[in-house]
Amino acid sequence: MPRYVAFLRGINLGKRRPKMDDLRRHFEALGYKDVSTYIASGNVLFTSGVRDTAKLEAQIEKHLASVLGYEVDTFIRSADELAKIIPAKPFPPAEMVSETNTINVAFHKTPPPREAVRVLEAVDNGYDRFRVIGRELYWLCRGKISESEVWTQPEIRALKLTTSTMRKLDTVRTVLALLGGGERAV
């Protein structure tokens, strides 16, 4: 059976702080197997015979809304899909390995609109840079994320991006290793 990760949006922010053991039990209640969580930010690993990820997303969102009392946008990726994200190399090699840079991956359900991709990929302000590959948006931040002002720029704020959830590339590597689909050092 395929291994998946559910990247849950907005978990452990504000009043949305379910215990990871509770999240695990909620996934088990849906019939998923080998359920575990990784760090308290909404990364749930599981096994399911269902191969339609859109169906899994809808099932999880509906169930979590009923048991938690609020909507939780869910983004499913299989171990095979994560294994393609890690080696993507969306930025020059030196930028990918720089210890002062942070590379984030935003997970979308569908690829971002072409116009949004054009605007995002035109950004290279010396601090931030973007690249879109398929459904994933990669964000290179040359410093602290909290010091980036890219999301306040009018042309970026005006974009009609679909809902997503973001994780550091290092977190994605670890999740892939935990799924059994790759090496942490990839």
Secondary structure, DSSP 8 states (H G I E B T S, - for coil): --EEEEEETTTTBTTB---HHHHHHHHHHTT-EEEEE-TTTTEEEEE-S---HHHHHHHHHHHHHHHHSS---EEEEEHHHHHHHGGG--S-HHHHH-TT-EEEEEEESS---HHHHHHHHT-B-SSEEEEEETTEEEEEESS-GGG--GGGSHHHHT-----EEEEEHHHHHHHHHHHTSS-TT-
